Amino acid sequence: MNILAIGAHPDDIEIGCGGALIKYKNQGHDIYVLIMTKGDLGGPAKVREMEQMKSAEILGVEKVFWGRYSDTNIRLDKDLIIAIEDILNQVNPDFIFVNYFDDTHQDHRILAKGAISATRYIRNVLFYEVPTTQNIIPNVFIDIDKVLEKKITCLKAHASQMDKTNIKDLNILDIVRSSAIFRGIQGRVKHAEGFVSLRLFINI
């Protein structure tokens, strides 16, 4: 299969669905990522791009696509939908992961809403969570116990973002490990990622 993960900023994808992508890659599927901004308000764009490319190499991504938006300036309009559709036409994805639509960061909210329209003909679309996500109740879980440490390695590639949690003495790796445990408990495994399905096609 072709798997496409879409994120508003560098590191969104690794936080939200890095474990799932690693498992898909290990099973021989092709992984593609689309990052709509270079996260330039979270650090120099060149640094964040370099960090993303390093993480993508660890993940074994086939190709990294970049959007043309600046950080905090994604707009919900026809241009956003067309920009996503253009990548869909290039990748022909069987499965899509994207930011959840209820989030305190406007880029995450708007990207999710644009993706709902752009992916209207895609069978499998899952929303993932990041630390700014709110009011999410996952209905799909993926066991990431055996790949959690590789997910952590991917996140370490985003070195400039490690301590940007606005919570004293808590870094992004702490949050990701805690989330993996909590979603694992909900999914009845040790470590998991949780998702909300827009559509999930089960072919029996």
Secondary structure, DSSP 8 states (H G I E B T S, - for coil): -EEEEEESSTTHHHHHHHHHHHHHHHTT-EEEEEEEE--TTSS-HHHHHHHHHHHHHHHT-SEEEEEEE-TT----SHHHHHHHHHHHHHH--SEEEEE-SSBSSHHHHHHHHHHHHHTTT-SEEEEE--TTB-S---SEEEE-GGGHHHHHHHHHT-GGGTTTTSSTT--HHHHHHHHHHHHHHHHTSSSEEEEEEEE-----
